[in-house]
Every structure is written in structure tokens, then in C-alpha cells.
């Protein structure tokens, strides 16, 4: 046994941080799938492909499902799904590292390298403080969320025992922006319930803002830092603008919410928030939305949440960097600046690479789904964007996909959670940089 452990440890150390992340999430996905395949987890039979789909969707905190979680899995199966959501939401390395720190054991160099790859942190952040803030903030927010959910559900007449379990499950799912629910209509039956809409929105925004923002504010209020970082300011600004944009578009251009009357503004905000934070819950049928609003949601899902948070997507900071590149290029500036700050060239490389890779994965996935599925292109594009952004919103086509279509989305959800750049580095990057002399080319662009 010791010999096997030693060999496994040697194998881990031989991998790059990105490869460790890939194999780590892959391991948890297959373990989750195996557990969900056990008959003791089922209310009714679920085939292995659907179990793998559910496990991948949970670990990637996406929320797309091919079978009903409530109708297909019993309490044990639902608990396994929730556990996978929690691991996927805060990162599989976080718990292990926090246990080491709680035992006053120093983090190894290997732990630090993998954590730095998993969480894109600005300069000045200490991993030890960051991990503590992640765990403490998660426990506090999810506990408060569960208590608030319980009060709201019981007021709606939900049975006591189910209200308790439902509150815990949906609190974890909301904060981890997973979109998994125990109601087959998501939250459509609670479209006019202000309390439940507010609880989900607060939990989702807290998770999607990112642990960078949480740590930053903690350092500010504890007196460790005098001001919040530039990254936090940008994250708040972009999220506020995009939420406002989405809400306005929904309110004025979506005809299906006109019958909601007093809940029209709340529904407009909720759907926009759900797409941007990538939580994936909905209070109105997504399949009945107009094409223009589906396009707005596709844009919000593509951009997604903030770095080092529980949400997916291309990230708000990446959008900021891309806008900065375009703006400075058309003004013929030699340096790329944004609100008086120079953006480092390596950050610009990352932003452009992420944008191109996301677009490439989205195109390839849409292409193959269009080949295998007899469905309209708008529904296919919406589904693949939801998968790559780990959102979970769907027009209702997920359960009708062929086996090939399900495998397609399984791969896309996994890449979306790992991150397209991390996935690319894990697959293609060389262990050591090879320096060679090359002739410069005069490429016109």
C-alpha cells in the first residue's frame, strides 16, 4: 500500500498544475458517476450515460440535466449530487489545503502551484488567507441561505422535512451557481415570491463575485489593506452594468412576461442575474422566450461571472481586457490602459486566448450537435453556450438529446468548469520552455 501511495505521489509531482487540476476533476467526476450508478441511490432506473451527465453537470456546477433529480434519485443520490456541487463550486483542492492549514501543517510547493493554477489571483494575495476566507465565507453564506430558504419555503406551505432538505440543497446549489433544483420547473412556481427570488439572487451574486472580492473586502475591513484592489472595482463595475443591461432588455423587449404585472421587473432581473452569475435557475419558461432575448442571455452566459468564484463563463475581467485592447487600438495607443491603469501584456495574452478558445469550443460543439440532433440552431446554440458557461439554463432540449449529443455536452461542461485555457495547457503545454532562434515574419493583420 505504501509503495502504491509513493508511486501515485510521484506521478502527481510529475504533472503540471493544470494537469493535476484536469485529473483531479476527472477523478471526482467518475467517482460521482459510479456512486450515482448504485441502485441504492435511485428511485427509478437511470442509465450510466445519464448518471455520467448528472455527475459532470454537478462537478462543473452547470445544472443541465437529462433526468429529473428529484424523480430519479432518492435522498442519498441527491446528497451525492449536492456534495459534487460543493466540491466543484469551491474547487477540489480547497478542502484538502484547508485541512492541512487547520492542522498547522504548511502547504507544500505542489499544493501552492496547483492552487495558483486553480485560482487566478492578483498580486499581494496570500494563499493561506485566501483559503481561510473561501471556507469561512462559504460556510457562513450557505448556512444563512439555508435558514432563509427554510422560512420562505414553510411560508409557501412546503412540508417541514422536505423544506429542511430543500433549503440546504438549494442554498448550496445557489451559492455554487449550480442551478440544480428539486423542483422539476426550476422556480417557475415561485415567480412572484419576492423572498425566494431575493435569496437566490443574493446567494448567486455572492458566489459569482468571486473569492478575490471576498478576500479583498475582508482585508479592507480588517485593516490589513487601506483600499480595495483595482480588480475588485472592475468586477463590481462590469457586473452592475451587465445586470442593468440585461434587466432593461428583458423588461422592455420580452413579451412573455407582460402578464406578470407586479412581478415583471423582478422576473427581468432574475433571468438576467441567472445567466450572468451562471446559476441557471429560471422563474419563467426559457423555451418560450423571444429570439432577441435568447440572444441577450447567450451574451450574458458567454461573459459569465468573475474569476476565482463559483460561476463559469469567459469572466467579466476578460471582457474588460478585450474592450481595453479594442479601445486603445482604435485610438492608436501603444500601451493598453483601462481607467488610467496599464494592463500587463501577459494578462492581455490570457484574455485574447480565453476568448478565442471559448469561441472555438462553442463553435465545434454547436457544429457537432447540429450534425447529430434534429433541432433548431437557436436552441442548439443556447444549449452549448449554457454548457460551456456552466450555466444550466435550457430551452428544454437536454433530455431529448441523443447519446452522442449528451457526450458532446459532457465534454463541454467539463472544459467549461476546468477553464478552456487550463484545459489547453493541460493537454498541449510543454513542461519546459524551449528557446530557439526564429526569424521574424512580417504578418499583416
N, C-alpha and C positions, 0 to 999 in steps of 0.2 A: 504494500500500500504506500509506504514511504517512497519507494522507487517510482511509482506511478505519479505521485504528487510532485516529486522532484522533476520528472520529465515534463509534466504539464507546466510547471512553473518556468522551466527553461524555454518551453515553447512560447509562453506568454511574453517573456522578455525578448524573444527573437522577433516579435511582431512590432510594427509601428503602432503609435497610439490610435490611429484611425482604424487599423486592422483589429486592434483589441476591441474597439467600440463595435465594429461590424460583427465580430464573432460573439461578443457579449450579448448584443441584442438578438442575434440569431439563435443563440443558445436558449435565452429566455422565451423566445417565440416558440421553439419546438417543444420545450418543457411544458409551456402553457397549452399547446395543441395536444400533447399526449395526455395531460390531465383532463382536458375537456372531452377527450375521446372516451374516457372511462364511463361506463354505463351508470355508475352511482352519481354522476353529475347531470344526468338527463331526466327531463320529464317525458320526452319523446325522442326517438332516434334522430341523431344528427350525423350526416356522413362526414368522413375525415376532411374533405375539401372545405366544407363549411366550418368545421372546427378550426382548421388552419386559418381560414379567413377571419374568424372571430378573434383568435389569438393574436394575429398580426394587427388587426384593427385596434385591439386593446393596447398592445405594447407600443403601437405607434400613436396612440391616443387620437385615432381618427373618428371612429363611431359609425362607419359604414358597416352594415350587417346584411347577410344573405338569409338569416333566420331570426325570428324573434327571440331576444334574450330571455324575456320573461316566460314565453310559452315553451321554449326548447330546453332551458336549463333550470334545475332546481336551485335551492339556496346555496349549495356547495359550488355548483357551476357558476352562479352569479358572483359568489365570493372570489373565485379564481379569476374571473374577468375583472373584478374590481382591483384585485392585487396586481394584475398585469398593468392595468391603467395607472396605478400608483407608481409602479416601477418605471414605466415608460414616461410618466409625467415629470418626475424629478430627476430621472437619469439613473441608470443601473449601477453606476459607480458611486453614487452619493451615499447610499446606506452603508456600504462597506467602509468607505472612508470615514464616515461619521462615527461608526463603531470603533474604529482604530483610534480616533481622536478622543472619544469618550473614555477609552481605556488608557489615555495618556500615552499612547504609542505614536511615534512620529510617522507621518506619511512617507512612504518610500518614494524614491525618484520616479519609479514606474507609475505609482498612483498619481503623482503630480502631473506627469506628462499626459496621461490619459484624461485626467480631469481638465487640463488646459485645452485638450482637443475637443472634449465634450461641451465645455462652456467657453464661449468666446468672450473673454473678459478684457476690459480696458486696463491700461497700466495703473498701478497703485493699489490694485485689489489683492488681498492676501487670501489664499485658498482656504486656510483654516477658518477665518472669519466668514468667508463666503459660504462654506458648508454649514456652519452653525446657523447662519441666517436662513438658509434654504430649509433646513429641517424644522427649526422653531417656527418660522413663518407658515410652513405647510401645515404643521400640527394645529397651530392656533386658528388659522383661517378655516381649515376643514372642520374643526370642532365647532366653531361658531356657525359655520354654514349649515352643519347638520342640525344644530339646535333651532336655527331659524326655519329650516325646511320642515322640521317636525311640527312646529307651531302652525306654520302655514298649511301643511297637509291635513292636520287634525281639524283645523277650522273649515277645511273643504269637505270634511266628513270621511276622510280616509281612515280605515280600520287601524287601531292602535299599533299592533305588532308590525303590520306592513308599513305603516307610517314611519316607524323607527328604522327599519331596514332600508326603506326607500330614501329616507333623509340622509343616511350615511352614504349609501351608494351614489346618490345624485350630487352630494357635496363633493365627494372625491372626483366624480366624473366632470363636474362643472369646473372645479379649480384646476384640474389637469387638462381642461379643454378637450375632453374625450368625446362628449356627445352621446355616450351610451346611456340609455334610459330603460326603465322598467315599464314604461307605457308605450304601447305599440304606435300611438300617434304622436310620439315625442311629447311636446307640451301643448298641443293644439287645444286640448280640453281646458287648459288654464290660460288661454289667450287674453282674457280680461281680468286675470288675477294679478293685481299690482305687486303684491308681496312676493309671489313666486317669480315673477319676471324680474323684479329687483334683485332678489337673492342670487339668481343665476347670473345676472349681469355683473354684479359686484364680484362674485367668485371668479368668473371668467376673465374679467378685466384684470383682477389681481394676479391671476396666473399668467395671463398673456403679457403683462407689462414686463415680466422677466425678473429674475432674482438679482440681476445687476442693479435694477432700480430699487428693489427692496433693501439690498445691502447698502446702497448709496444713501438712501434716506435714513437707515439705521445709523450709519456713520455720522450723518449730519446731525441728527437729533441727540446722539450720544456725545457729541462734541469732538469726535475724532477728526472730522473734517469740517471746515468752515463753510463750504459751499457744496452743492450737488454738482456732479460731473456734467460735462458737455453732452455726453452720450444720453444721459437721463433726460436732459432738456429736449434733445432732438426726438427721443422716443415719445415723450408726452405731447410734443407739438404735432408730430405726424399722426399719432393715434387720434387725437382730438379732431384734426382736420378731416381725416378719412371717415370717422364716425359721423361727423356733421354732414359730409358729402353724401354718404350712404343713406342717412336718415331723410335728408331733403329729397333725394331722388325717389326713395320709396314712397314718401308721403304724397308727393305730387304726381308721380307717374305710374303708380301701381293701382289699377282699378279694382283688384280683388279684395282690397282692404277697405273699400269705401263703406261697406255695410257694418264695419266695426264701430263707427261713430266715435264714442268717447275713448276707445282703445286704439284708434288709428295711429296716433303719434307713438304710443308705446310699442305697437307692433312694428312700426317702421324702424324704430331704434333697435328693437330686439333682433330683428333679422339681420340688420347691418352689423350689429355687435357680434352676432353669432358667426358671421362669415369672417369678419376681421380678426376676432380673437381665436378663430378656428375651433370654437366649442361645438358647433354643429347641431345645436338644438333649434327647433323651429316651433312657432306658435300658429303659423298659417301653412297650408299645403304648398310646398315648394314647386310641385309639378304643375300647379295652376298659375304660376307667376308669368307675367308677360316676358317676351324675349328681351326687351331692353333692361328690365330689372334683373333677369338672369345674367345678363352681360355685366351689370354692375356688381352682382355678387361674385361672379367669376373673377373680376378685377380685385375685389376685396380679399377673396380666398387666396388668390395668387400672391398678393403682398403679404398677408398674414400678420403674425404677432411680432414680438420683439425678441432679440437674441437672449439666450440663456433663460428663457421662460418655458412654460409648459406648452405653448402654442407652436404651430408649424408655419409653413409658408416661406416665401422668399425672405422675409423680415423687413420691418419698417426702415431700419438703418441702411439696408441695401438699396431700397428705393431712394432714400436721401442721397446716397453716394452717386447713384445713376443720374439723378436730377442735377446734382452739382457738376458732374462731368459734362453733361449736355449744356448747361447754362454757361459754364466757363469756356467751353469750346466755341459756342456761337458769339461770345464776347471777346474771343481771341486772347484769353488769359493764359499765361504759361503755366501757372500753378492752379490747381483745383481747390477752390476755397468755398466755404459754406458759412454764412453769417460771421465772416471775419476770421474763421479758423481754417488753416491749411489741412486738408485731408491727406494723410500719408499715402504714398504711392502703393504700398503693399495692401492697404485697405481698398484702394480702387481696383487693384487686380482681383481681389476676393469678390468684390461686388459685381464686376463685369462677368467673372467666371460663373458665379452663382446664377446670375440672370440667364446666361446662355445655356447653362446646364439644365436649369429648371424648364426653360422653353423647349430644349431638346427632348427631355424625358416626357414632357407633356405632349409634344408632337408625336413621338414614337408610340406612346401608349394610346393616344387617340386614333392613330393610324391603324394599329392592330385591332382595336375594339371595333373600328368601322369595318374592318375586314370580316370579323367573326360574329358580330352582332347585327341583327336586322332592326336597328333603332335609328331615330333621327340624330343628325350630327350635333345639334344643340344639346340634347340630353347626354350624349356621349362625352362631349367637351366639358359639360358641367360636372359629370361624374369623375372624370380623370383629374380635373382641377381640384375637386374636393379631396381626392385620394392623395395627390402629390402635396397638397397643402395640409394634409391630415386634419380636414375639417369635419366631414361626416354628413354634410347636407346632401340630400339626394332628391332627384325628381321622381323617384320610385322605381328605378330600373334595376337596382342592385340584385334583388332576389331572382330576377328573370335572366341574369347573365348565364352564358354557357360556362362550362368548366374552364375553358381556355380564357374566357373573359375574367373569371374570378381570379385565376392565377396571375393574369396581367395586373389586376388591381392590387393583389397581394404584394407583388414586387414593387409596384409604385408606392404603396403605403409605407413599405419598409424603407425604401430610399428616401421618402419624404421625412420620416422620423429621424433617420440617421443623418440626413442632410446630404444634398447632392454633391457638395464639394468633399465632404468627409467620405462618402461612398466612392467617389472618383479617386481620391488619394489612397484609400484602402485597396483599391483594385489595381491602379496603374502607377502610383508613385514609386520612385526608386528609393532604396534605403539610404543611399549616399549620393550627393550631388556630384555628377561627373563633369569636370570642367574641361572643355575642349575649345580650341580656336576655330571660330567660324567666320566666314566672310559676311559682311553686312549686305543686306539687299535693299534696294530702293523700291519698296512696295507702295503703290498708290492706294490710298484709302480715302 
